[in-house]
Amino acid sequence: AGAAAEARFISSAKGKGLFATRSIRKGDTIFVERPVVASQFLWNALYNYRACDHCLRALETAEENAQRLLGRSSQVLPHPEQCSIRKDLHQQCPQCQVTYCSAECRRSAWEQYHQVLCLGPSREDPTHPLNKLQEAWRNMHYPPETSSIMLMARMVATVKQAKDKDWWIKVFSQFCNKTANEEEEIVHKLLGDKFKGQLELLRLLFTEALYDEHLSRWFTPEGFQSLFALVGTNGQGIGTSSLSQWVHACDALDLPMAQREQLDAFIDQLYKDIEKESGEFLNCEGSGLYVLQSCCNHSCIPNAETSFPDNNFLLHLTALEDIEAGEEICISYLDCCQRDRSRHSRHKILRENYLFTCSCPKCLAQADDADVTSDEEEEGEGETDDAELEDEMTDV
């Protein structure tokens, strides 16, 4: 069967959308997509969330993952054979020692962008231009992270290394572009109040580390802002975790009732203990640019959702409802808790982060609701239902 979905131009206001080319059943995988470029977040890497430098596959075993998140090295996990991590396949770049999950990832990275970005023996040298750039970025963009300057660095390095540079420039130009005013708003959101000065500092460091005359526009103040806004608007968060992979594998085991209850209770307690120690930061996290996924528009009642069940950067888009041929496929840019809030609150979040006003069926149906954020909502904002939190955590 051919592709189940295709991108189509809707209007200049809405841009592109993704539409079903045949009927899709609830639970079906609509597509699996590789990003054109991806990168782990810098604080995430600094805090020892060990991931493949190319595909973001978690590199720790599930047990090591649990031990680090709990802060106790004595933790043992039952059913260790359900852990999918293959340490015997891991490889390092011989020049700079960054780690990959496989020879294939090491090769892919080298062929696409790593020749330009490999620090060789300067990996620990704080005066190296790329290290200065990363340090400056970390000092501007604290956790929870939503983007990385290294995603932009990999875009530049990809074009620098490519034989057919124009082909790659065209790939990157497919991603949703904004006007200068909108771009400024997005960058402002990413960098906070001091954004004008910070953006200029980043641009100078970026230029020092990566300048290429073929891409000279990306290094001008306007072009750099556009590149930033492109990543800010289109970057899709990626989360991987060997622990959640292990949990999914354990859930699928066929066990006697008593053992099943015991294992479930163990896992529930494990997540409660981890939450006390590490809060919400469970996964190796990064972001990527996905050509098809970036065409998906938002709806507050989405008919599809993205996930990363392969424990790497491969994005799966799955149908949440039956979808008919010709129907638009929409995902939600809001998490479960945000989706349950009032139309006014939802619009505020979407306007601030994605610069559009939602007109999905749910928003249209609530158009006459009072434009206030209810007090109960404000109070309930910080609390998530335990069960829902567990879903969020294991649903990598």
C-alpha positions in Angstrom: 0.0 0.0 0.0 1.2 3.5 -0.7 1.6 6.3 1.8 -1.5 6.8 4.0 -1.0 10.5 4.2 0.2 13.4 2.1 0.9 17.1 2.7 -1.2 19.6 0.9 -1.3 23.4 0.8 -4.4 24.7 2.5 -4.2 28.5 2.5 -1.7 31.3 3.0 -3.0 31.8 6.5 -2.9 28.1 7.5 0.0 26.9 5.2 0.2 23.2 4.7 -1.7 20.4 6.3 -1.5 16.6 6.3 -4.4 14.6 4.8 -5.3 10.9 4.7 -5.1 9.4 1.2 -7.1 6.3 2.3 -9.2 5.3 5.3 -7.2 4.8 8.4 -8.4 2.8 11.4 -8.0 3.9 15.0 -4.7 2.5 16.4 -3.1 2.2 13.0 0.4 3.6 12.4 -0.1 6.3 9.8 3.7 6.6 9.1 7.1 6.2 10.7 9.5 9.1 9.9 13.2 9.8 10.3 14.2 13.4 11.0 16.3 15.3 8.5 18.4 16.4 11.5 18.1 15.8 15.3 20.2 16.7 18.4 20.1 15.9 22.1 19.5 18.9 24.4 22.7 20.3 25.9 21.7 20.3 29.6 20.2 16.8 29.2 23.6 15.5 27.9 25.5 17.4 30.6 23.4 15.7 33.3 24.5 12.2 32.1 21.4 11.3 30.2 23.4 9.1 27.9 22.1 8.9 24.3 23.4 8.0 20.9 24.9 11.1 19.5 23.0 10.5 16.2 19.7 8.8 16.8 19.2 9.6 20.5 18.7 5.9 21.5 19.2 5.6 25.2 22.6 4.0 25.9 22.2 2.9 29.6 20.6 -0.4 30.4 17.2 -0.1 32.1 18.8 -1.0 35.4 21.5 1.7 35.1 18.9 4.2 34.0 16.8 3.4 37.1 19.8 3.6 39.4 20.8 7.0 38.1 17.3 8.4 38.3 16.8 7.1 41.8 20.3 8.2 43.0 20.9 4.7 44.4 23.4 2.3 42.8 22.0 -0.8 44.6 18.7 -0.9 42.7 18.1 -4.2 40.9 15.4 -4.7 38.3 13.6 -8.0 37.8 13.4 -9.5 34.3 16.7 -8.0 33.1 16.4 -9.9 29.8 13.5 -7.5 28.9 16.0 -4.7 28.5 16.7 -4.0 24.8 20.1 -2.2 25.2 23.0 -3.8 23.3 26.2 -2.4 24.8 28.3 -4.7 22.6 27.2 -2.7 19.6 28.1 0.7 21.0 30.9 2.6 19.2 32.7 5.9 19.8 34.0 8.4 17.3 37.8 7.6 17.3 38.6 11.3 17.1 36.3 12.9 19.7 34.9 9.9 21.6 31.2 10.8 21.3 29.2 7.6 21.6 26.9 6.0 19.1 24.5 3.0 19.6 25.9 1.3 16.5 28.4 1.3 13.7 25.5 2.4 11.4 24.8 5.6 13.4 28.4 6.4 13.7 28.7 6.2 9.9 25.5 8.1 9.2 26.6 11.0 11.5 30.0 11.1 9.9 28.6 11.1 6.4 26.0 13.8 7.1 27.5 16.4 9.5 30.0 15.0 12.0 33.1 15.7 9.9 32.5 19.4 10.3 31.4 19.2 14.0 33.9 16.7 15.3 36.0 18.4 18.0 38.7 15.8 18.0 41.1 16.3 20.9 39.5 19.7 21.6 36.4 18.1 23.1 37.3 19.4 26.6 38.8 22.7 25.4 36.5 25.6 26.6 38.1 28.0 24.1 37.1 26.0 21.1 34.5 28.0 19.1 31.9 25.2 19.2 32.3 24.7 22.9 32.0 28.5 23.5 28.8 28.4 21.4 27.3 25.5 23.5 28.3 27.1 26.8 26.6 30.4 25.8 23.5 28.5 24.8 23.3 26.6 28.1 23.6 29.9 30.0 20.6 31.3 28.1 18.3 28.3 27.8 17.9 26.4 31.1 15.8 23.2 31.7 13.1 22.4 30.9 14.7 22.6 27.4 12.7 23.1 24.2 15.4 23.6 21.6 19.1 23.4 21.0 21.6 25.6 19.1 23.2 22.3 18.0 20.2 21.4 15.9 21.1 24.6 13.9 24.8 23.7 13.9 23.9 20.3 12.4 21.8 22.0 9.7 24.8 24.1 8.7 27.3 21.2 8.9 24.9 19.1 6.8 24.9 21.7 4.0 28.7 22.3 4.4 29.4 18.5 3.9 26.8 17.9 1.1 27.9 17.5 -2.5 24.5 18.8 -3.5 24.2 21.8 -1.2 21.1 23.3 -3.0 19.1 20.1 -2.4 19.6 20.4 1.4 18.9 24.1 1.4 15.6 23.2 -0.4 14.8 20.5 2.2 15.3 23.0 5.1 13.2 25.7 3.2 10.2 23.4 3.2 9.7 24.0 6.9 7.1 26.6 7.9 8.5 30.1 7.6 7.2 33.2 9.4 7.3 36.9 8.8 10.1 38.9 10.5 7.7 40.1 13.3 6.5 36.6 14.0 10.1 35.3 14.0 11.1 38.0 16.5 8.2 36.8 18.8 9.3 33.2 18.6 13.0 34.0 19.3 12.0 36.3 22.1 10.0 33.4 23.6 13.0 31.1 23.4 15.6 33.5 24.7 13.6 35.6 27.2 13.8 39.3 27.9 17.4 39.9 27.0 16.9 38.3 23.6 18.2 41.0 21.3 21.7 41.1 22.9 21.7 37.3 23.4 20.7 36.6 19.8 23.6 38.8 18.6 26.1 37.1 20.9 24.9 33.7 19.6 25.1 34.8 16.0 28.8 36.0 16.5 29.7 32.7 18.2 27.8 30.7 15.6 29.6 32.6 12.8 33.0 32.0 14.4 32.3 28.3 14.7 30.6 27.5 11.5 30.7 30.3 8.9 30.2 29.1 5.3 29.9 31.5 2.3 27.5 29.2 0.6 25.1 29.8 3.4 26.1 33.5 4.1 22.4 34.5 4.5 22.0 32.2 7.6 24.8 34.2 9.3 23.2 37.7 8.7 21.1 39.0 11.6 17.9 38.5 9.6 18.9 35.0 8.4 20.0 33.9 11.8 16.8 35.0 13.3 14.9 33.0 10.6 16.9 29.9 11.3 16.2 30.3 15.0 12.5 30.7 14.4 12.4 27.8 12.0 13.8 25.5 14.7 11.6 27.1 17.3 8.4 26.6 15.3 9.1 23.2 13.7 11.3 21.4 16.2 9.6 18.3 17.5 10.6 17.1 21.0 12.1 13.6 21.1 12.2 11.5 24.2 13.9 8.1 24.7 14.2 5.9 27.7 15.6 2.3 28.2 13.5 2.2 31.4 10.2 2.8 29.7 11.2 0.3 27.0 11.7 -2.3 29.8 8.4 -1.4 31.3 6.6 -1.9 28.0 8.3 -5.2 27.6 7.3 -6.3 31.1 3.7 -5.2 30.5 3.7 -7.6 27.5 4.9 -10.6 29.6 2.5 -13.5 30.1 2.7 -14.0 33.9 0.6 -15.8 36.5 -1.8 -13.4 38.3 0.2 -13.1 41.6 3.5 -12.4 39.7 1.8 -9.9 37.5 0.4 -8.0 40.5 3.8 -8.1 42.2 5.6 -6.7 39.1 3.0 -4.0 38.5 3.3 -2.9 42.2 7.1 -2.9 41.9 7.0 -0.7 38.7 4.4 1.7 40.3 6.6 2.2 43.3 9.7 2.6 41.2 8.2 5.5 39.3 7.0 7.2 42.5 10.5 6.9 43.9 12.1 8.3 40.7 9.6 11.2 40.7 10.7 12.2 44.2 14.4 12.1 43.2 14.4 13.3 39.6 11.0 15.1 39.1 9.7 15.0 35.6 13.1 14.6 33.8 13.0 10.9 33.0 14.1 10.7 29.4 17.0 11.4 27.2 15.6 14.5 25.4 16.3 16.3 22.2 14.6 17.7 19.2 14.4 17.0 15.5 13.0 18.4 12.2 10.5 16.0 10.5 9.3 17.0 7.0 5.9 15.2 7.2 5.2 15.6 10.9 5.8 19.4 10.7 2.9 19.6 8.2 0.5 18.3 10.9 -1.7 21.1 12.1 -3.0 21.4 15.7 -6.4 20.5 17.0 -7.5 20.5 20.6 -9.3 17.2 19.8 -6.5 15.6 17.8 -7.2 12.4 15.7 -3.5 11.4 15.8 -0.5 11.5 18.1 3.3 11.2 17.9 5.4 8.8 19.9 8.9 7.2 19.9 8.4 3.5 20.6 11.6 2.4 19.0 13.7 4.2 21.7 15.3 6.4 19.1 14.5 9.3 16.8 12.1 7.4 14.6 8.7 9.2 15.0 5.5 7.1 14.8 2.3 8.9 14.0 -0.6 6.8 15.3 -4.4 7.3 14.6 -6.4 8.1 17.8 -9.7 7.8 15.8 -10.9 6.3 12.5 -9.9 8.8 9.8 -11.5 8.8 6.4 -9.8 9.4 3.1 -9.4 13.2 2.4 -9.8 14.1 6.1 -7.1 16.3 7.7 -4.8 14.5 10.2 -4.2 16.7 13.3 -2.1 16.3 16.4 -2.2 18.4 19.6 0.6 20.8 20.4 -0.8 20.9 24.0 -0.3 18.2 26.6 -3.3 16.4 28.2 -3.6 18.9 31.1 -3.4 21.9 28.8 -6.1 20.4 26.5 -8.5 20.2 29.4 -8.3 23.9 30.2 -10.7 26.6 28.9 -10.6 27.8 25.3 -9.2 31.1 26.6 -6.2 29.4 28.3 -5.6 27.1 25.3 -5.6 30.1 22.9 -3.2 32.0 25.2 -0.6 29.0 25.2 -0.9 28.4 21.4 -0.7 32.1 20.6 2.4 32.6 22.7 4.2 29.5 21.6 3.0 28.9 18.0 1.6 32.2 16.9 -1.8 31.2 15.7 -5.4 31.2 16.9 -7.0 27.8 17.0 -10.3 27.3 15.2 -10.7 23.5 15.7 -14.2 22.2 16.3 -13.7 22.2 20.0 -12.7 25.9 20.0 -15.5 26.9 17.7 -18.0 25.1 19.9 -16.7 27.0 22.9 -16.5 30.3 21.1 -19.3 31.8 23.3 -17.6 30.8 26.6 -16.5 33.6 28.8 -13.0 34.8 28.0 -11.6 34.3 31.4 -9.3 31.8 33.0 -11.2 30.3 35.8 -9.7 30.4 39.3 -10.1 26.7 39.8 -8.1 26.2 36.7 -5.2 28.3 37.9 -5.2 26.4 41.2 -5.3 23.0 39.6 -2.6 23.9 37.1 0.3 22.5 39.0 -1.4 19.3 40.0 -1.5 16.3 37.6 -3.6 13.3 38.3 -1.2 10.5 39.4 -2.5 8.0 36.8 -2.2 10.6 34.1 1.3 11.4 35.1 2.2 7.7 35.0 0.8 7.5 31.5 2.9 10.5 30.5 6.0 8.9 31.9 5.8 5.5 30.4 4.3 6.8 27.1 7.7 7.5 25.4 
